[in-house]
Amino acid sequence: MSESALRITEIFYSLQGEARTVGRPTVFVRLTGCPLRCHYCDSEYAFYGGEKFTLDTILAKVAAYRPAFVCVTGGEPLAQPNCLPLLAALCDAGYEVSLETSGALSLQGIDARVVVVMDLKTPASGEVKRNDYGNLALLKPRDQVKFVICDRSDYEWARFKVSEYALERRVEDVLFSPSEGQLAPRELAEWILEDNLPVRFQLQVHKLLWGDQPGH
């Protein structure tokens, strides 16, 4: 294990801001690098740089916070091959582990104990062509699918995808988030209610508390 390394932008302790464990104290392991360039990205600082850590070092840093929950995020974590052994090692250590991924890279080989939170990129993200729909067959009932909605066209596209793939029956939650500064949260909430969609509306709680500060 000590010979495997990953490039890490930051490891920090905060409240989970979204998805099923929202509000839970969580350690975040943010991996460096991402092949996508979504227009609304809020973690561009993770595209480059970072510091190489062995798996043993990462596990020691995580353990120092004594967490129950660990979230591996990015960037795009799956862009680093050693993400897979990291996920397995975190599960072996007894944590409840989630992975935030764009859905552009294959979910094949991810430890079955990991809860996957997978984006489907909307047209307004600028990266809709990168969606790998083959990943839908690899999702587990405990996993989640997220859409970041930028405008009404994005909403209609996402609504169609939910229906087309019966996502509410594939995964635990389908998450609709308004893109900050592009779509008013209340507007998205009213569209969901009007259409009685089988989705979970969410806001990014960490941004309400700390804004876009790294480390939160």
ROSE-4610 file (N, C-alpha, C; in Angstrom, 1 decimal, always signed):
// ROSE-4610
residu = [M/M/M/S/S/S/E/E/E/S/S/S/A/A/A/L/L/L/R/R/R/I/I/I/T/T/T/E/E/E/I/I/I/F/F/F/Y/Y/Y/S/S/S/L/L/L/Q/Q/Q/G/G/G/E/E/E/A/A/A/R/R/R/T/T/T/V/V/V/G/G/G/R/R/R/P/P/P/T/T/T/V/V/V/F/F/F/V/V/V/R/R/R/L/L/L/T/T/T/G/G/G/C/C/C/P/P/P/L/L/L/R/R/R/C/C/C/H/H/H/Y/Y/Y/C/C/C/D/D/D/S/S/S/E/E/E/Y/Y/Y/A/A/A/F/F/F/Y/Y/Y/G/G/G/G/G/G/E/E/E/K/K/K/F/F/F/T/T/T/L/L/L/D/D/D/T/T/T/I/I/I/L/L/L/A/A/A/K/K/K/V/V/V/A/A/A/A/A/A/Y/Y/Y/R/R/R/P/P/P/A/A/A/F/F/F/V/V/V/C/C/C/V/V/V/T/T/T/G/G/G/G/G/G/E/E/E/P/P/P/L/L/L/A/A/A/Q/Q/Q/P/P/P/N/N/N/C/C/C/L/L/L/P/P/P/L/L/L/L/L/L/A/A/A/A/A/A/L/L/L/C/C/C/D/D/D/A/A/A/G/G/G/Y/Y/Y/E/E/E/V/V/V/S/S/S/L/L/L/E/E/E/T/T/T/S/S/S/G/G/G/A/A/A/L/L/L/S/S/S/L/L/L/Q/Q/Q/G/G/G/I/I/I/D/D/D/A/A/A/R/R/R/V/V/V/V/V/V/V/V/V/V/V/V/M/M/M/D/D/D/L/L/L/K/K/K/T/T/T/P/P/P/A/A/A/S/S/S/G/G/G/E/E/E/V/V/V/K/K/K/R/R/R/N/N/N/D/D/D/Y/Y/Y/G/G/G/N/N/N/L/L/L/A/A/A/L/L/L/L/L/L/K/K/K/P/P/P/R/R/R/D/D/D/Q/Q/Q/V/V/V/K/K/K/F/F/F/V/V/V/I/I/I/C/C/C/D/D/D/R/R/R/S/S/S/D/D/D/Y/Y/Y/E/E/E/W/W/W/A/A/A/R/R/R/F/F/F/K/K/K/V/V/V/S/S/S/E/E/E/Y/Y/Y/A/A/A/L/L/L/E/E/E/R/R/R/R/R/R/V/V/V/E/E/E/D/D/D/V/V/V/L/L/L/F/F/F/S/S/S/P/P/P/S/S/S/E/E/E/G/G/G/Q/Q/Q/L/L/L/A/A/A/P/P/P/R/R/R/E/E/E/L/L/L/A/A/A/E/E/E/W/W/W/I/I/I/L/L/L/E/E/E/D/D/D/N/N/N/L/L/L/P/P/P/V/V/V/R/R/R/F/F/F/Q/Q/Q/L/L/L/Q/Q/Q/V/V/V/H/H/H/K/K/K/L/L/L/L/L/L/W/W/W/G/G/G/D/D/D/Q/Q/Q/P/P/P/G/G/G/H/H/H]
num = [1/1/1/2/2/2/3/3/3/4/4/4/5/5/5/6/6/6/7/7/7/8/8/8/9/9/9/10/10/10/11/11/11/12/12/12/13/13/13/14/14/14/15/15/15/16/16/16/17/17/17/18/18/18/19/19/19/20/20/20/21/21/21/22/22/22/23/23/23/24/24/24/25/25/25/26/26/26/27/27/27/28/28/28/29/29/29/30/30/30/31/31/31/32/32/32/33/33/33/34/34/34/35/35/35/36/36/36/37/37/37/38/38/38/39/39/39/40/40/40/41/41/41/42/42/42/43/43/43/44/44/44/45/45/45/46/46/46/47/47/47/48/48/48/49/49/49/50/50/50/51/51/51/52/52/52/53/53/53/54/54/54/55/55/55/56/56/56/57/57/57/58/58/58/59/59/59/60/60/60/61/61/61/62/62/62/63/63/63/64/64/64/65/65/65/66/66/66/67/67/67/68/68/68/69/69/69/70/70/70/71/71/71/72/72/72/73/73/73/74/74/74/75/75/75/76/76/76/77/77/77/78/78/78/79/79/79/80/80/80/81/81/81/82/82/82/83/83/83/84/84/84/85/85/85/86/86/86/87/87/87/88/88/88/89/89/89/90/90/90/91/91/91/92/92/92/93/93/93/94/94/94/95/95/95/96/96/96/97/97/97/98/98/98/99/99/99/100/100/100/101/101/101/102/102/102/103/103/103/104/104/104/105/105/105/106/106/106/107/107/107/108/108/108/109/109/109/110/110/110/111/111/111/112/112/112/113/113/113/114/114/114/115/115/115/116/116/116/117/117/117/118/118/118/119/119/119/120/120/120/121/121/121/122/122/122/123/123/123/124/124/124/125/125/125/126/126/126/127/127/127/128/128/128/129/129/129/130/130/130/131/131/131/132/132/132/133/133/133/134/134/134/135/135/135/136/136/136/137/137/137/138/138/138/139/139/139/140/140/140/141/141/141/142/142/142/143/143/143/144/144/144/145/145/145/146/146/146/147/147/147/148/148/148/149/149/149/150/150/150/151/151/151/152/152/152/153/153/153/154/154/154/155/155/155/156/156/156/157/157/157/158/158/158/159/159/159/160/160/160/161/161/161/162/162/162/163/163/163/164/164/164/165/165/165/166/166/166/167/167/167/168/168/168/169/169/169/170/170/170/171/171/171/172/172/172/173/173/173/174/174/174/175/175/175/176/176/176/177/177/177/178/178/178/179/179/179/180/180/180/181/181/181/182/182/182/183/183/183/184/184/184/185/185/185/186/186/186/187/187/187/188/188/188/189/189/189/190/190/190/191/191/191/192/192/192/193/193/193/194/194/194/195/195/195/196/196/196/197/197/197/198/198/198/199/199/199/200/200/200/201/201/201/202/202/202/203/203/203/204/204/204/205/205/205/206/206/206/207/207/207/208/208/208/209/209/209/210/210/210/211/211/211/212/212/212/213/213/213/214/214/214/215/215/215/216/216/216]
x = [+0.8/+0.0/+0.9/+2.0/+2.8/+3.4/+3.5/+4.1/+3.1/+1.8/+0.8/+0.6/+0.5/+0.3/-0.7/-1.3/-2.2/-1.9/-2.2/-2.0/-3.3/-3.0/-4.1/-4.1/-5.2/-5.3/-5.5/-6.4/-6.7/-7.4/-7.2/-7.9/-8.4/-9.7/-10.3/-11.6/-11.9/-13.1/-14.2/-15.4/-16.4/-17.8/-18.8/-20.2/-20.4/-21.0/-21.4/-22.5/-22.3/-23.2/-24.3/-24.3/-25.3/-25.4/-26.4/-26.6/-27.2/-27.1/-27.9/-27.4/-26.1/-25.6/-25.4/-26.2/-26.1/-26.1/-25.3/-25.2/-24.3/-23.9/-23.0/-21.6/-20.9/-19.5/-18.8/-17.9/-17.3/-15.9/-15.0/-13.7/-13.7/-13.3/-13.2/-11.8/-11.6/-10.3/-10.5/-9.9/-10.1/-8.8/-9.1/-8.0/-7.8/-6.6/-6.2/-6.4/-6.9/-7.0/-8.5/-8.8/-10.1/-10.1/-10.6/-10.6/-11.7/-12.7/-13.8/-13.6/-14.3/-14.3/-15.7/-16.5/-17.9/-17.9/-18.9/-18.9/-19.1/-19.8/-20.1/-19.2/-18.1/-17.2/-16.8/-16.9/-16.6/-15.3/-14.6/-13.3/-12.2/-12.1/-11.1/-9.7/-9.6/-8.3/-7.7/-8.6/-8.1/-7.7/-7.7/-7.3/-5.8/-5.0/-3.6/-2.9/-1.6/-0.9/-1.1/-1.4/-1.6/-0.3/-0.4/+0.8/+0.6/+1.7/+1.6/+1.7/+0.7/+0.7/+0.5/+1.1/+0.9/-0.5/-1.0/-2.2/-2.1/-1.0/-0.8/-0.9/-0.3/-0.4/-1.8/-2.5/-3.9/-4.7/-4.6/-5.4/-5.0/-3.8/-3.4/-4.0/-4.0/-4.6/-6.1/-6.8/-8.2/-8.5/-7.8/-8.0/-7.8/-7.0/-6.8/-8.0/-9.0/-10.2/-11.3/-11.0/-11.9/-13.4/-13.5/-14.8/-15.5/-16.9/-17.7/-17.8/-17.8/-18.1/-16.8/-16.5/-15.4/-16.0/-15.7/-16.1/-14.9/-14.7/-13.6/-14.2/-13.5/-14.0/-12.9/-13.2/-12.2/-12.5/-12.1/-11.6/-12.5/-11.9/-12.5/-11.7/-12.1/-11.2/-10.8/-11.7/-11.5/-10.4/-10.0/-8.9/-7.6/-7.5/-6.3/-6.6/-5.8/-6.1/-6.0/-5.2/-5.1/-6.3/-7.2/-8.5/-9.2/-9.1/-9.8/-9.3/-7.9/-7.4/-7.6/-7.7/-8.0/-9.4/-10.3/-11.7/-11.8/-11.2/-11.3/-10.6/-9.5/-8.8/-9.6/-10.3/-11.1/-12.3/-12.9/-13.9/-13.4/-12.2/-11.6/-11.4/-11.1/-10.9/-12.1/-13.3/-14.6/-15.4/-15.0/-15.7/-16.9/-17.9/-18.9/-18.4/-18.1/-17.4/-18.3/-18.2/-18.9/-17.9/-18.3/-17.5/-18.3/-17.8/-18.4/-17.7/-18.4/-17.8/-18.7/-18.0/-18.7/-19.6/-19.3/-20.0/-19.4/-18.3/-17.6/-16.6/-16.2/-15.3/-16.0/-15.5/-16.2/-16.2/-17.3/-17.5/-17.0/-16.5/-16.1/-15.0/-15.1/-14.0/-14.1/-15.1/-15.3/-15.8/-15.2/-15.6/-17.1/-17.8/-19.2/-19.8/-18.9/-19.3/-19.4/-18.8/-18.8/-20.2/-20.7/-21.9/-21.4/-21.8/-21.5/-22.5/-22.0/-22.9/-22.4/-23.1/-22.7/-23.5/-22.8/-23.4/-23.8/-24.9/-25.2/-25.1/-24.2/-23.9/-25.0/-25.5/-26.6/-26.0/-26.8/-26.3/-25.6/-26.2/-25.6/-24.2/-23.9/-22.6/-21.5/-21.8/-20.8/-20.1/-20.5/-19.8/-20.8/-22.0/-23.0/-22.5/-21.7/-21.1/-20.3/-19.8/-18.9/-19.7/-21.0/-21.7/-21.5/-21.2/-21.0/-22.3/-23.3/-24.5/-24.4/-23.3/-23.0/-22.8/-22.5/-22.4/-23.7/-24.8/-26.1/-26.3/-25.8/-26.0/-25.1/-24.1/-23.2/-23.6/-24.6/-25.1/-25.8/-25.7/-26.3/-27.5/-28.4/-29.6/-29.3/-28.1/-27.7/-27.1/-26.8/-26.2/-27.1/-26.6/-27.4/-26.9/-27.8/-27.5/-27.9/-27.0/-27.2/-27.2/-28.1/-28.1/-27.9/-27.0/-26.9/-27.6/-28.7/-29.6/-29.3/-29.0/-28.6/-29.8/-30.8/-31.9/-33.0/-34.1/-35.3/-35.0/-34.1/-33.8/-33.1/-32.2/-31.5/-32.5/-33.5/-34.5/-35.3/-35.7/-36.5/-35.6/-34.4/-33.5/-33.3/-33.1/-32.9/-34.2/-35.3/-36.6/-36.8/-36.4/-36.5/-35.6/-34.4/-33.4/-33.9/-34.5/-35.0/-36.1/-36.9/-38.0/-37.4/-36.5/-36.0/-35.3/-34.5/-33.8/-34.4/-35.6/-36.3/-35.4/-34.7/-33.6/-34.1/-35.4/-35.9/-36.0/-36.1/-36.1/-34.8/-33.8/-32.4/-31.6/-31.8/-30.9/-31.7/-31.1/-31.8/-32.3/-31.6/-32.0/-31.6/-32.5/-32.1/-32.1/-31.0/-30.7/-30.8/-31.6/-31.6/-31.1/-30.0/-29.4/-29.4/-29.8/-29.7/-28.3/-27.8/-26.5/-26.4/-25.5/-25.4/-25.1/-25.9/-25.8/-26.4/-26.9/-27.5/-29.0/-29.5/-30.9/-31.3/-32.4/-32.9/-33.4/-33.0/-33.4/-34.9/-35.6/-37.1/-37.7/-37.1/-37.7/-37.6/-36.4/-36.3/-37.2/-37.3/-38.2/-39.7/-40.1/-41.5/-41.7/-40.7/-40.8/-41.0/-40.2/-40.2/-41.6/-42.2/-43.5/-44.6/-44.5/-45.4/-45.5/-44.4/-44.3/-44.4/-44.4/-44.4/-43.3/-42.1/-41.0/-40.5/-40.1/-39.6/-38.2/-37.8/-36.4/-36.3/-35.1/-34.8/-34.2/-34.8/-34.3/-33.2/-32.1/-31.0/-30.3/-29.9/-28.9/-27.6/-26.5/-25.2/-25.0/-25.3/-25.3/-23.9/-22.9/-21.5/-21.3/-21.9/-21.8/-22.7/-23.8/-24.6/-23.9/-23.1/-22.3/-21.0/-20.2/-18.9/-18.6/-19.5/-19.3/-18.4/-17.5/-16.7/-15.3/-15.1/-13.8/-13.3/-12.1/-11.5/-11.4/-11.5/-11.5/-12.8/-13.9/-15.2/-16.1]
y = [-1.2/+0.0/+1.3/+1.2/+2.4/+2.9/+2.0/+2.4/+3.1/+3.0/+3.7/+5.1/+6.0/+7.5/+8.1/+9.2/+10.0/+11.5/+12.3/+13.7/+14.3/+15.0/+15.5/+17.0/+17.6/+19.1/+19.5/+18.8/+19.1/+17.9/+17.8/+16.9/+17.8/+17.8/+18.7/+18.1/+18.7/+18.3/+19.3/+19.0/+20.0/+19.2/+20.0/+19.3/+19.0/+17.8/+17.4/+18.4/+19.0/+20.0/+19.5/+18.3/+17.8/+16.3/+15.8/+14.3/+13.7/+12.4/+11.7/+12.1/+12.3/+12.6/+14.1/+14.9/+16.4/+16.7/+17.6/+18.0/+17.2/+16.0/+15.2/+15.6/+15.7/+15.9/+14.9/+15.3/+14.4/+14.9/+13.9/+14.3/+14.2/+15.2/+15.3/+15.1/+14.2/+14.0/+14.4/+15.6/+16.2/+15.9/+15.0/+14.7/+15.7/+15.8/+16.9/+16.3/+17.2/+16.9/+16.6/+17.1/+16.8/+17.0/+16.1/+16.2/+17.0/+17.4/+18.2/+19.7/+20.5/+22.0/+22.5/+22.1/+22.6/+24.1/+24.8/+26.3/+26.7/+25.9/+26.4/+25.8/+25.2/+24.5/+25.4/+24.8/+25.6/+25.1/+24.2/+23.7/+23.7/+24.8/+24.9/+24.9/+25.3/+25.2/+23.8/+22.8/+21.4/+20.9/+21.7/+21.2/+20.8/+21.6/+21.5/+21.5/+21.2/+21.3/+20.1/+20.4/+19.3/+18.8/+17.8/+17.2/+15.7/+14.9/+13.5/+12.9/+12.1/+11.4/+9.9/+9.1/+7.6/+7.3/+6.2/+5.8/+5.7/+5.3/+5.2/+6.6/+7.6/+9.0/+9.5/+9.3/+9.7/+9.1/+7.8/+7.2/+7.7/+8.1/+8.6/+10.0/+10.8/+12.2/+12.1/+11.2/+11.0/+10.5/+9.6/+9.0/+10.0/+11.1/+12.1/+12.8/+12.9/+13.6/+12.7/+11.4/+10.4/+10.5/+10.5/+10.6/+9.3/+9.5/+8.3/+8.3/+9.5/+9.6/+10.2/+9.7/+10.2/+10.3/+11.5/+11.7/+12.0/+11.2/+11.4/+12.2/+13.3/+14.2/+14.8/+15.8/+16.4/+17.8/+18.3/+17.5/+16.3/+15.4/+14.1/+13.0/+12.5/+11.5/+10.3/+9.8/+8.6/+8.8/+10.1/+10.4/+9.8/+9.5/+8.9/+7.4/+6.5/+5.1/+4.6/+5.3/+4.8/+5.3/+5.9/+6.3/+5.0/+3.9/+2.7/+2.0/+1.8/+1.3/+2.2/+3.5/+4.4/+4.2/+4.1/+3.9/+2.6/+1.5/+0.2/+0.3/+1.0/+1.1/+1.9/+2.9/+3.7/+2.9/+2.1/+1.1/+0.1/-0.4/-1.4/-0.8/+0.5/+1.2/+1.5/+1.1/+1.2/+2.4/+3.3/+4.5/+4.3/+5.1/+5.1/+6.1/+5.5/+6.2/+6.6/+7.8/+8.3/+8.8/+8.7/+9.2/+10.1/+11.4/+12.3/+12.3/+11.9/+11.8/+12.4/+12.8/+13.4/+12.5/+11.2/+10.3/+10.2/+10.9/+10.8/+9.6/+9.1/+8.0/+6.8/+5.6/+4.4/+4.1/+3.6/+3.3/+1.8/+1.2/-0.2/-0.3/-1.3/-1.6/-0.9/+0.0/+0.7/-0.3/-0.2/-1.1/-1.0/-2.1/-2.1/-1.5/-1.2/-0.6/+0.9/+1.5/+2.9/+3.4/+4.5/+5.1/+6.1/+5.9/+6.7/+7.9/+9.1/+10.2/+10.7/+10.4/+10.6/+11.7/+12.6/+13.7/+13.2/+13.7/+13.7/+15.1/+15.4/+16.8/+17.3/+18.4/+19.0/+19.8/+20.1/+20.9/+22.2/+22.9/+24.2/+24.1/+22.9/+22.7/+22.8/+22.6/+22.6/+21.3/+20.3/+19.0/+17.8/+18.1/+17.0/+15.9/+16.2/+15.1/+14.1/+14.4/+13.6/+12.5/+12.6/+11.6/+10.2/+9.3/+7.9/+7.2/+7.0/+6.4/+4.9/+4.3/+3.0/+2.8/+3.9/+3.9/+3.6/+4.0/+3.8/+2.3/+1.4/+0.0/-0.5/+0.3/+0.0/+0.6/+1.4/+2.1/+1.0/+1.2/+0.3/+1.0/+0.3/+1.0/+2.0/+2.0/+3.0/+4.2/+4.2/+5.3/+6.4/+7.5/+8.7/+9.4/+10.0/+10.7/+12.2/+13.0/+14.5/+15.2/+16.2/+17.1/+18.5/+19.3/+20.7/+21.5/+22.2/+22.8/+24.3/+24.7/+26.1/+27.0/+26.4/+27.1/+26.2/+26.7/+25.9/+24.8/+25.1/+24.0/+22.9/+23.2/+22.1/+21.3/+22.0/+21.3/+20.3/+20.8/+19.9/+18.7/+19.0/+17.9/+16.9/+17.4/+16.5/+15.7/+16.4/+15.7/+14.6/+14.8/+13.7/+12.6/+12.9/+11.8/+11.0/+11.6/+10.9/+9.9/+10.4/+9.5/+8.4/+8.8/+7.9/+6.7/+7.0/+5.9/+5.4/+5.9/+5.5/+5.6/+6.7/+6.9/+6.7/+7.2/+7.1/+5.6/+4.7/+3.3/+2.6/+3.3/+2.7/+3.0/+4.2/+4.7/+5.2/+5.4/+5.9/+7.3/+8.2/+9.6/+10.1/+10.9/+11.7/+13.2/+13.8/+15.1/+16.2/+17.2/+18.4/+19.6/+20.2/+21.4/+22.6/+23.8/+25.0/+25.4/+25.8/+26.3/+27.7/+27.8/+29.1/+30.3/+31.3/+32.5/+32.4/+31.3/+31.1/+30.8/+30.1/+29.8/+30.0/+30.8/+31.0/+29.7/+29.4/+28.1/+28.0/+29.1/+29.0/+28.6/+29.1/+28.8/+27.3/+26.7/+25.3/+24.5/+24.9/+24.2/+24.3/+25.4/+25.5/+24.6/+24.5/+23.6/+22.2/+21.8/+20.4/+20.1/+21.0/+20.8/+20.8/+21.7/+21.8/+20.4/+19.8/+18.6/+17.3/+17.5/+16.4/+15.4/+15.9/+15.0/+14.2/+12.9/+12.0/+12.3/+13.5/+13.9/+14.6/+14.8/+15.5/+16.9/+18.0/+19.3/+19.5/+20.1/+20.4/+21.7/+22.3/+23.4/+23.0/+23.6/+23.3/+24.0/+23.3/+23.8/+24.5/+23.8/+24.4/+25.8/+26.0/+27.4/+28.4/+28.0/+28.9/+29.3/+28.4/+28.6/+29.4/+28.9/+29.4/+30.0/+30.1/+30.5/+29.6/+30.1/+29.2/+29.0/+29.2/+29.0/+27.6/+27.4/+26.1/+25.6/+24.3/+23.7/+23.6/+23.9/+23.7/+23.1]
z = [+0.0/+0.0/+0.0/+0.7/+0.9/-0.4/-1.4/-2.7/-3.6/-3.3/-4.1/-3.7/-4.6/-4.2/-5.1/-4.5/-5.3/-5.1/-6.1/-6.0/-5.3/-4.2/-3.4/-3.3/-3.5/-3.4/-1.9/-1.2/+0.2/+0.9/+2.2/+3.0/+4.2/+4.3/+5.3/+6.0/+7.1/+7.9/+7.8/+7.4/+7.3/+7.4/+7.1/+7.0/+5.6/+5.4/+4.0/+3.6/+2.4/+2.0/+1.1/+0.7/-0.2/-0.2/-1.0/-1.1/+0.2/+0.3/+1.4/+2.8/+3.0/+4.3/+4.6/+3.9/+4.1/+5.6/+6.0/+7.4/+8.3/+7.8/+8.6/+8.6/+9.8/+9.8/+9.0/+8.1/+7.1/+6.8/+6.5/+6.0/+4.5/+3.8/+2.4/+1.9/+1.0/+0.3/-1.1/-1.4/-2.7/-3.6/-4.6/-5.5/-6.6/-7.1/-8.0/-9.4/-10.3/-11.7/-12.2/-13.4/-14.0/-15.5/-16.2/-17.7/-18.2/-17.4/-17.8/-17.4/-18.1/-17.8/-17.8/-16.8/-16.7/-16.5/-17.1/-17.0/-15.6/-14.7/-13.4/-12.3/-12.7/-11.8/-10.6/-9.4/-8.2/-7.5/-8.2/-7.7/-8.7/-9.4/-10.5/-9.9/-8.6/-7.9/-7.8/-8.0/-7.9/-9.3/-10.3/-11.6/-11.7/-11.0/-11.1/-9.8/-9.7/-8.5/-7.6/-6.4/-5.4/-4.9/-4.0/-3.4/-3.4/-3.7/-3.7/-2.3/-2.0/-0.7/-1.0/-0.1/-0.2/+0.4/+0.1/+0.7/+2.3/+2.8/+4.2/+4.8/+4.2/+4.7/+4.6/+3.5/+3.4/+4.5/+4.8/+5.8/+7.2/+7.4/+8.7/+8.9/+7.8/+7.9/+8.1/+7.5/+7.7/+9.1/+9.6/+10.9/+12.0/+11.8/+12.8/+13.2/+12.2/+12.5/+13.2/+13.2/+13.8/+13.2/+11.9/+11.3/+11.2/+10.9/+10.5/+9.0/+8.4/+7.0/+6.3/+5.1/+4.3/+2.9/+2.2/+0.9/+0.0/-1.0/-2.0/-3.2/-3.4/-4.4/-5.2/-6.1/-6.9/-7.2/-8.5/-9.6/-9.9/-10.6/-11.0/-10.4/-9.2/-8.6/-9.4/-10.3/-11.1/-12.1/-12.3/-13.3/-12.8/-11.5/-10.9/-10.7/-11.3/-11.2/-9.7/-8.9/-7.5/-6.6/-7.2/-6.5/-6.1/-6.9/-6.6/-5.3/-5.2/-4.0/-2.8/-3.0/-1.9/-1.4/-2.3/-1.8/-1.0/-1.5/-0.8/+0.5/+0.6/+1.9/+2.9/+2.5/+3.4/+3.9/+3.0/+3.4/+4.4/+4.2/+5.1/+6.4/+6.5/+7.7/+8.5/+8.0/+8.7/+8.5/+7.6/+7.3/+6.3/+6.4/+5.4/+4.3/+3.1/+2.1/+0.9/+0.4/-0.8/-1.8/-3.0/-4.1/-5.0/-5.2/-6.1/-7.4/-8.5/-9.8/-10.9/-11.9/-13.0/-13.9/-13.8/-14.7/-16.1/-16.3/-17.6/-17.7/-16.5/-16.5/-15.9/-16.3/-15.9/-14.4/-13.9/-12.5/-12.3/-13.3/-13.2/-12.2/-11.3/-10.3/-9.0/-8.8/-7.6/-6.5/-5.3/-4.3/-4.0/-3.9/-3.8/-2.5/-1.6/-0.3/-0.4/-1.5/-1.7/-2.3/-1.7/-2.3/-3.3/-4.5/-5.7/-5.9/-5.9/-6.2/-7.6/-8.6/-10.0/-10.7/-11.3/-12.1/-13.4/-13.9/-15.4/-15.8/-16.7/-17.1/-18.0/-17.7/-18.5/-19.7/-20.7/-21.8/-21.5/-20.5/-20.1/-19.4/-19.0/-18.3/-19.3/-20.6/-21.6/-21.8/-21.0/-21.1/-21.2/-21.8/-21.9/-22.7/-23.7/-24.6/-23.8/-22.6/-21.9/-21.1/-21.0/-20.2/-20.7/-19.8/-20.2/-19.6/-20.5/-20.0/-19.7/-20.1/-19.7/-18.2/-17.5/-16.1/-15.3/-16.0/-15.3/-14.9/-15.8/-15.5/-14.3/-13.9/-12.9/-11.5/-11.5/-10.3/-9.4/-8.1/-7.1/-6.5/-5.9/-5.3/-4.3/-3.6/-2.6/-3.2/-4.5/-5.2/-5.4/-5.9/-6.2/-7.6/-8.3/-9.5/-9.3/-9.7/-9.5/-10.8/-10.9/-12.0/-11.5/-12.1/-11.7/-12.8/-12.5/-13.4/-13.5/-14.8/-15.0/-15.5/-16.2/-16.8/-17.1/-17.7/-17.9/-18.9/-19.9/-20.9/-20.2/-19.3/-18.5/-17.7/-17.1/-16.3/-17.2/-18.4/-19.2/-19.7/-20.0/-20.4/-19.3/-18.0/-16.9/-16.6/-16.7/-16.5/-17.5/-18.7/-19.7/-19.4/-18.9/-18.6/-17.4/-16.4/-15.3/-15.7/-16.6/-17.2/-18.1/-19.0/-20.0/-19.3/-18.3/-17.6/-16.3/-16.0/-14.8/-13.6/-13.5/-12.5/-11.0/-10.8/-9.4/-9.0/-9.9/-9.6/-9.5/-10.1/-10.2/-8.9/-8.4/-7.3/-6.1/-5.0/-3.8/-4.0/-4.6/-4.8/-6.1/-6.7/-7.9/-7.4/-7.5/-6.9/-8.0/-7.7/-8.6/-7.8/-8.3/-7.7/-8.6/-8.1/-9.0/-9.1/-10.3/-10.4/-9.8/-8.9/-8.1/-9.0/-8.9/-9.7/-11.1/-11.5/-12.8/-12.7/-11.7/-11.5/-10.1/-9.9/-8.5/-7.9/-6.7/-6.1/-6.0/-5.7/-5.6/-6.9/-8.0/-9.4/-9.6/-9.4/-9.6/-8.7/-7.4/-6.5/-7.0/-7.6/-8.1/-9.3/-10.2/-11.3/-10.9/-9.9/-9.4/-8.8/-8.1/-7.5/-8.5/-9.5/-10.6/-11.3/-11.6/-12.3/-11.4/-10.1/-9.2/-9.5/-9.7/-10.1/-8.9/-9.2/-8.1/-7.8/-7.5/-7.2/-5.9/-5.4/-4.2/-4.6/-4.3/-4.4/-3.4/-3.8/-2.8/-3.0/-2.0/-2.0/-1.4/-1.7/-1.2/+0.1/+1.2/+2.6/+2.9/+2.5/+2.8/+2.2/+1.0/+0.4/+1.2/+1.7/+2.5/+3.8/+4.3/+5.5/+5.3/+4.3/+4.1/+2.7/+1.9/+0.5/-0.3/-1.1/-2.0/-1.4/-0.1/+0.5/+0.4/-0.1/-0.1/+1.4/+1.6/+2.9/+3.6/+2.8/+3.3/+2.3]
